[in-house]
């Protein structure tokens, strides 16, 4: 090797080593800031225990908008503002009642209306039950369904290590079950809760009647996993038993709400925007600490960390707290609509919407060149036990976002306990571990920092 070539190799290797050392030091400072000087846990405490459940269109959702906007304003960002968005407003009404009528006895079971469901009559609904495990099985039964309550009892698959795969493998019965059962003359549907453990918590969630006429809408509810096991067992011994269900939910007119946005202007390329966010709304059964209070405060903490460290990003960093992910996705769609109108250029978007458990990595929507570039940073995360860098879904709120070139990512916490709480009465602040929450925020801030420093390959 020629002397000049040898010296050049040493020079460039030195630059690479220096850059890596600087990145290691910065990431170490990010984690230290989050674990010793963060606000995310206290923010979530207030959001969960003082504001509470934040269903779109509710008074609490409005309180959450005002609270998070005020907190972002204390961080010294370049701008904090609200973005108007019209959202669906669905009201649960009185607590639901359900029981199995068996041998002249009433066996109470825990249920809750699915989001967007119509109510039963004031006197409730009583009918025989037919159990199915899939929409395909429902279609095969055809006319046998008429006049009955369809009981969808397909459980999440225990053998799936990735619990979101187990969820996606059975959530169709919750989302589309009522619509499909109505086509065959069913008078109602009951859906086994999306939950891997056996307990007494029914899990709500969005459902859709699609394009069927309103006259064909039927009430639909989730039943707890213990309740589902009991109903299935009882049906086997008495296939003609009846089930009673009473719900008083109601769909109201759309309501005005807001996305909450805070921004640090880029020092070198302010026209390039990097988004970090979660959704501010939650279901109404609990305060939504995991879904998605955790993602909201972690996203806020990212910019708090940068301000605490005096980090000045090259690109504009924008924290976006989206409204209405749970039952419409209107916040994400409105953000994209206005982004296009304003001809904004987004190069990166990161979402946290998988709970506040220990972070394990990220799921990326990126081409091969950008994905390989990001994977090359994996060694920087390994000291913090972050090891999973995969291609896959990033997040529902950033899904609509488009730009000429954009990379999207979703934080991947450990998911084994997530569906114990997802959309249920027990998704409360006491289910949150402070240190796990802070580790997630630091992991997000570290990725945002690396993306800001290194950019994307266009």
GUVOPA-646977 format. One record per residue: y, x, z of N, C-alpha, C in turn; residue in three letters. Coordinates in steps of 0.2 Angstrom, whole numbers, plus 5000, padded with zeros to 4 digits. Example, Ala and Ser with C-alpha at 12.3 -4.5 7.8 and 13.67 -1.06 7.14 Angstrom:
2
497250665039497850625039498450665039ALA 498950645035499550685036500050645039SER 
//
This chain:
458
499450045000500050005000500650045000UNK 501150034996501750074996502150065002UNK 502550115004502950115010503450055010UNK 503750045005504249985005503849915006UNK 503249915002502949845003502649845010UNK 502449895013502249895020502749875025UNK 503349905024503949885028504149815027UNK 504049785021504249715020503849675023UNK 503149685023502649645027502849645034UNK 502949705037503149705044503749665046UNK 504249675041504849635042504749555043UNK 504349535038504249465037503749435043UNK 503249475044502849455050503249455056UNK 503749505057504149505063504549435063UNK 504849415058505249355057504849295060UNK 504249295057503749235059503649235066UNK 503449295069503249305076503849285080UNK 504449305078505049285082505249215082UNK 505149185076505249105075504749075080UNK 504149095079503549065083503749065091UNK 503949125093504149135100504649095102UNK 505249085098505749045099505548965100UNK 505048945095504848875095504448865102UNK 504048915104503648915110504048905116UNK 504548945116505048945122505448875122UNK 505648845116505948785116505548725118UNK 504948725116504448675118504248675125UNK 504248735128504148745135504748715139UNK 505348725136505948695140505948625139UNK 505648595133505648525132505148495137UNK 504548525138504148495143504348495150UNK 504648555152504948565159505548515160UNK 505948505155506448455156506148385157UNK 505648365153505448295154505048285160UNK 504748345163504348335169504748345175UNK 505348365175505748385181506348345181UNK 506648325175507348295175507348235170UNK 506848195169506848145165507048075168UNK 507248025164507447965166507047905164UNK 506547925160506047875157505747825162UNK 505447855167505147815172505547775176UNK 506147795178506647745181506947695176UNK 506947715170507147665165506647605164UNK 506047625164505447585163505447535170UNK 505547565175505547525182506047475181UNK 506647485179507147435178506947385173UNK 506747405167506547365162505947315164UNK 505447345167504947305169505047255175UNK 505347285180505347245187506047205188UNK 506547225184507147195185507347145179UNK 507147165173507147125167506547085166UNK 505947115166505347075165505147065158UNK 504747015157504446995150504946985145UNK 504947015139505447015134505246985128UNK 505046925128504746885121505446875117UNK 505346885111505946885106506246815107UNK 506946815107507246755107507446725115UNK 507146765119507146745126507746775130UNK 507946745135508546775139508346845142UNK 507746855143507546925145507646975140UNK 507446955134507546995128508247015127UNK 508746975128509446985128509647035133UNK 509347025139509547065145509247145143UNK 508747145140508447215139508847245133UNK 509147205129509647235124510247265127UNK 510547225132511147255135510947315140UNK 510447305143510247365148510147425144UNK 509747425139509547495135510147515132UNK 510547475129511247495126511647535131UNK 511747505137512147535142511847605144UNK 511147605145510947675147510947725141UNK 510947705135511047755129511747775129UNK 512247735131512947755131513047805137UNK 512647805142512747855147512547925145UNK 512247935139511947995138512348045133UNK 512948015132513448055128513248065120UNK 512948015118512748015111513348005106UNK 513348025100513848015096514047945094UNK 513547895094513647825093513047785096UNK 513247725099512747685101512947615099UNK 512547575095512747515093512147465092UNK 512347395091511847345090511747325083UNK 511147305081511047285074510747215074UNK 511147165071510947095072510347085068UNK 509847045071509247025067509046955070UNK 508946905066508646845067507946845069UNK 507646815074506946825076506646755078UNK 506046755077505646685079505746675087UNK 505746615089505746595096505246545098UNK 504746575101504146535103504146525111UNK 504046465113504046455121503346435123UNK 503046465128502346455130502346385134UNK 502846375138502846315142502446315148UNK 502146265151501746265157501146305156UNK 500846325162500246365162499746325159UNK 499346355154498746325151498246305156UNK 497846255154497246235158496646225153UNK 496146255156495446245152494846245156UNK 494346205154493746205158493146185154UNK 492546205156491946185152491746125156UNK 491546065152491246005155490546015154UNK 490146015159489446035159489145995165UNK 488645955163488245915168488745875173UNK 489245845170489745805174490145855179UNK 490145915178490545965182491045995178UNK 491546025181492146055177492146135180UNK 492046175175492046245176492646275173UNK 493146295177493746325175493646385172UNK 494046405166494046465163494746485162UNK 494846555162495546575161495746585153UNK 496246545151496446545144497246555144UNK 497446575138498146575137498246555129UNK 498846525128498946505121499146575117UNK 498946575111499046625106499746615103UNK 500146675102500846665100500946625094UNK 501346575094501446535088501046475087UNK 500546465092500146405092500546345093UNK 500246285091500546225092500246205099UNK 500546155102500246125108499746075107UNK 499346065112498846005112499245945113UNK 498945885113499345825116499445825123UNK 499845785126500045785133499445775137UNK 498945745135498345735139497845785138UNK 497945835133497545885132497045875126UNK 496545915125496045915120495345915122UNK 494945875121494245875123493745875117UNK 493345915116492945915110492245965111UNK 491745945107491245995107491446065105UNK 491046115106491146185104490646205100UNK 490846245095490346275090490546355090UNK 490046395092490146465093490046505086UNK 490546545084490446595078490646665080UNK 490446705076490546775077491046805071UNK 491146765066491546795061491846735057UNK 492346755053492646705049492146685043UNK 491746735041491246725036490746675038UNK 490546685045490046635048490346565048UNK 490946565050491346495050491246465043UNK 491446495038491446465031490746445029UNK 490246475032489546455030489346395033UNK 489646375039489446315043489846255040UNK 490346265036490746215033490846145036UNK 490546095034490646025037490446015044UNK 489946065047489746055054490346075059UNK 490846095056491446115061491846055062UNK 491846005058492345955058492345915065UNK 492945905068492945875075492845915081UNK 492645985079492446025085492946085086UNK 492946115092493346175094492846235092UNK 493146275088492846335086492946395091UNK 492346425093492446475098492246545094UNK 492746585093492646645090492446695096UNK 491846725095491646765101491346835099UNK 491746865093491546935091491846985096UNK 491547025100491847065104492047135101UNK 492547165104492747235102492047275102UNK 491947325097491347365097491347415102UNK 490947415107490847465112490747535109UNK 490347545104490147605101490747645098UNK 491347615097491847645094492247695099UNK 492247755097492647805102493447785101UNK 493647775095494347765094494447685095UNK 494747665100494747595102495147555097UNK 495647585094496047545089495647525083UNK 495047565082494647545077494247485079UNK 494047485085493647425088494147365088UNK 494747375089495247315089495347285082UNK 495447335077495547305071494947275068UNK 494347295071493747265068493547195070UNK 494047165075493947095077494547055078UNK 495147085076495747045077495846995072UNK 495546995067495646945061495446875064UNK 494946875069494846805071495346775076UNK 495746825079496346795083496946775078UNK 497046825073497646815069497546755064UNK 496946745061496846695056496346645057UNK 496046645063495446605065495646525065UNK 496246515068496446445068496646415061UNK 496946455057497046435050496446425046UNK 495946465047495246455043494846395046UNK 494846395052494446335055494746265054UNK 495446265053495746205051495546175045UNK 495446225040495246205033494546165033UNK 494146175038493546135039493546075044UNK 494146065046494246005050494146015058UNK 494146075060494146095067494746065070UNK 494746045077495246025081495646075085UNK 495346135085495646185090495146245089UNK 495446305091495046365092495146405098UNK 494646435100494646475106494446545104UNK 494746595106494646665103494446715109UNK 493946745109493746795114494346855114UNK 494546865120495146915121494946985118UNK 495447015115495347085112495347135118UNK 494747145121494747185127494047215128UNK 493947275129493347315130492947305136UNK 493347285142492947275148492947195149UNK 492447175154492447115156492847095162UNK 493347055161493747035167494046965166UNK 494446945170494746875170495446865167UNK 495646915163496346915160496246895153UNK 496546835151496546815144497146855141UNK 497046885134497546925131497846885125UNK 498446875125498746835120498846885114UNK 499246865109499446895103499646855097UNK 499846885092500046835087499546805083UNK 499646745080499146715076499646685070UNK 499346665065499646635059499346575056UNK 499646525054499346475051499446485043UNK 499746535041499746555034500146495030UNK 499946475025500246425020499946355021UNK 499546345026499246275027499846225029UNK 499746165027500246115029500346115037UNK 500946095039501046095046500546035049UNK 500445985045499945935048499245955050UNK 499146015047498446045048498446095054UNK 499046115057499046155062498646135068UNK 498246175071497846155077497946205083UNK 497946185089498046235094497546285095UNK 497746345097497246405097497446445103UNK 496946465107497046495113496546555114UNK 496746605118496246665120495946645126UNK 495346665127494946655133494746725136UNK 494746735142494546805145493846825143UNK 493746885143493046905141492546875146UNK 492646875153492146845157492146765155UNK 492646735154492646665152492246655145UNK 492246705141491946705134491146705136UNK 491046755140490246765142489946705145UNK 490346675149490146615153490046555148UNK 490546545143490546495138489946505134UNK 489846565131489246575127488646565130UNK 488546585136487946575140487746495141UNK 488346465143488246395144488046355138UNK 488346375133488246345126487446345124UNK 487146405126486446415124486046365128UNK 486246345134485846295138486046225136UNK 486646215134486846145132487346155126UNK 487046145120487446155114487946095113UNK 487846045117488345985116488845975121UNK 488946035125489446025130490146015127UNK 490545995131491245995129491746035133UNK 492246045129492746095132493446065132UNK 493846065138494446035138495046095138UNK 495546085134496146125133496746095133UNK 497246115137497946085138498446145137UNK 498846135132499446185131500046145129UNK 500646175131501246135130501746185126UNK 501446235122501946285119502346245113UNK 502846285111503246255106503646305102UNK 503646295096504046345091504746315090UNK 505246355092505946335092506246365086UNK 506946345085507346375079507346455080UNK 507446495075507546565075508146575080UNK 508146635083508746655087509046725085UNK 509646735087510046795086509846845091UNK 509546905089509446955093509647025090UNK 509447085093509747145090509247205091UNK 509247245086508947315087509547355091UNK 509247395095509747445099509647515096UNK 510247545094510247605091510747655094UNK 510447715095510847775097510747835093UNK 511347875092511347925086511647985089UNK 511348045087511648115087511748135080UNK 512348145078512448165071512148235070UNK 511848245064511648315062512248365061UNK 512048425064512548475063512648515056UNK 512048505052512048545046511948495040UNK 511448445041511248395036511348325039UNK 511948305041511948235044511748175040UNK 511748185033511548135029510748125029UNK 510348165032509648165033509548135040UNK 509148075040509048045046508348045049UNK 508248055055507648065058507548005064UNK 507147965063507047905068506547915073UNK 506647895079506147895085506247825088UNK 505747785089505747725092505147685094UNK 505247635097504747585100505047515099UNK 504647465101504947395101505047375108UNK 505647345108505947315114505647255117UNK 505447215112505147145114504447155117UNK 504247105121503547105124503247035124UNK 502647035125502346965126502546935133UNK 502446875134502846845140502346835146UNK 501746855146501246855151501446905157UNK 501746965155501847015160502447045157UNK 502647105160503247145159503147195153UNK 502547195150502447245144502647315145UNK 502447345151502547415153502247455148UNK 501647445146501247485141501447465134UNK 501547405133501647375126502347335126UNK 502847365124502947435123503547465127UNK 503547445133504147475137504047545137UNK 503447575137503347645138503647675131UNK 503447655125503747675119504547675119UNK 504847625122505547615122505847675126UNK 505647685132505947735136505747805134UNK 505147815131504947885129505447905123UNK 505647855119506047865113506747885116UNK 506947845121507647855124507647925127UNK 507047945130507048015133507048065128UNK 506848055122506848115117507648135117UNK 508048095116508748115115509048135122UNK 508848105127509048135134508848205135UNK 508248225133508048295133508448335129UNK 508648315123509048355118509748365121UNK 509948315124510648325127510648365134UNK 510048365138510048405143509948475142UNK 509648495136509548565134510048585130UNK 510548545128511148565124510848575117UNK 510348545115510048555108510448515103UNK 510748555098511148515092510648515086UNK 510448455084509948445079510348465072UNK 509948485067510248495061510348435057UNK 509848385058509848325055510048275060UNK 510248215057510448155062509848135065UNK 509848125072509248095075509548025078UNK 509147975077509247905078508747875082UNK 508847855088508347815092508447745091UNK 507947715089507947645087507447605091UNK 507747555095507347505099507247445095UNK 506747435092506647375087506447315091UNK 506747255089506647195091506147155087UNK 505647115090505247075087504647105083UNK 504347155086503747185083503147135084UNK 503147105090502547065092502347005088UNK 502846965086502746905083503246895077UNK 503246945073503646935066503847005063UNK 503947055067504147115064504847115061UNK 505247065063505947065060506347125061UNK 506347155067506747215068506647265063UNK 506047285062505847345057506047325050UNK 505947265048506147235042506947235041UNK 507247215046508047215045508347285045UNK 508047335049508247405049508147435042UNK 507547415039507447445032507947415027UNK 508047345028508547315023509247345023UNK 509447355029510147385030510147455028UNK 509547495029509547565027509647565019UNK 509247525016509347525009510047505006UNK 510347455010510947435008511447485009UNK 511447525014511847585016511647645012UNK 511147645008510847705004510747765009UNK 510447755015510247805020509647845017UNK 509647905019509047945017508647965024UNK 508047935025507647955031507148005028UNK 507048055032506548105031506048105036UNK 506148075041505548075046505648015051UNK 505047985053505147925058504547935062UNK 504647925069504147935074504147875078UNK 503547845079503547785084503047795089UNK 503147765095502747765101502547685102UNK 501947665101501747595102501047595104UNK 500747635108500047635109499947645117UNK 500447635121500447635128500647705131UNK 500747705137501047765141500547805144UNK 499947815141499347855144499447925141UNK 499047975144499148045142499148055134UNK 499648095132499648105124499048145122UNK 498848135116498248175113498448205107UNK 498948175103499148195097499548145093UNK 499448155086499848105082499448085076UNK 499648025073499348005067499948005062UNK 499748035056500348045051500248005045UNK 500747985042500747955035501148015031UNK 500848055028501148115024500748135018UNK 501048165013500648195008500348255011UNK 499848285007499448345009499848405011UNK 500448415007500848475008501148465015UNK 501448415017501848405023501348395029UNK 500748365028500248365033499948435035UNK 499848475030499548545031500148585035UNK 500748575033501248605036501348585044UNK 501248525045501248505052500648525056UNK 500048525053499448545056499548625058UNK 499948665054500048735056500448745063UNK 500748685065501048695072500548675077UNK 499948655076499548635081499448675087UNK 499448745085499348795091499948795096UNK 500548765094501048765098500948705103UNK 500548655102500448595106499848605110UNK 499348655108498748655112498848675119UNK 499348715121499348725129499548665133UNK 499748605129499948545133499348495131UNK 498748515129498148475128498248425122UNK 498748445118498848395112498448435106UNK 497948395104497448425099497248385093UNK 497448315093497248275088497848265083UNK 497748295077498248285071497848255065UNK 497948195064497548155059498048115054UNK 497748105049498148055044497947985046UNK 498447935046498247865048498947825049UNK 498847765052499347725053499847755058UNK 500547745056501047775061501347725066UNK 501547665063501747615068502047555064UNK 502047495067502147435063502947435062UNK 503347455066504047445065504347495060UNK 504047555060504247605054503947595048UNK 503447555048503047535042503447515036UNK 503947475037504347455031504847505028UNK 504947555032505447605031505247655024UNK 505747655020505547695014506247735012UNK 506047795009506547835007506247875001UNK 506647914998506447954992505848004995UNK 505948035000505348075003505448065011UNK 504848045014504848025021504148045024UNK 504148065030503548075033503548035039UNK 503047995041503047955047502447975052UNK 502547965058502047985063502047935069UNK 501447925072501347885078501047925083UNK 501347915089501047955095500347925096UNK 499947965098499247945100499047965107UNK 499147915111498947935118498247915119UNK 497947935124497247925126497147845126UNK 496747815122496747745121496147705125UNK 495747745129495147715132495347655136UNK 495947655140496047605144496647555142UNK 496847565136497447535133497247455132UNK 496747435130496547365129496347335135UNK 496347365141496247335147496947295149UNK 497447315146498147285147498447255142UNK 498247275136498647245130498747175129UNK 499347145129499547075129499247035135UNK 499147065140498847025146499247025152UNK 499046985157499446975163499547035167UNK 499147085166499147145170499447205167UNK 499847195161500247245158500847255162UNK 500847285168501447285173501547355174UNK 502147365178502347435179501847475183UNK 501447445188501047475192500447505188UNK 500347495182499847515177500047585174UNK 500747605175501047665172500947725177UNK 500747785174500747845178501347885175UNK 501747905180502447935179502347995175UNK 501848035177501748105173501548095166UNK 501048045165500748035158501348015154UNK 501747965157502347945153502847995151UNK 502948045155503448095154503048145149UNK 502448165150502148205145502148175138UNK 502148115137502148075131502848085128UNK 503348085132504048095129504148165127UNK 503948215131503948285129503648295123UNK 503048265122502648275116503048255110UNK 503348195110503748165105504348205103UNK 504748235109505248275108505148335104UNK 504548365106504348425103504248425096UNK 503848365094503748355086504448345083UNK 504848305086505548295083505948365082UNK 505848405087506248465087505948515081UNK 505248515080504948555075505148525068UNK 505148455067505248425061506048445059UNK 506448435064507148455063507248525061UNK 506948575064507048645062506748655056UNK 506148625054505848655048505848605042UNK 506048545043506148495037505548475034UNK 505548435029504948415025504948445018UNK 504348445015504248475009504348415004UNK 504848415000505048354995504748364988UNK 
//
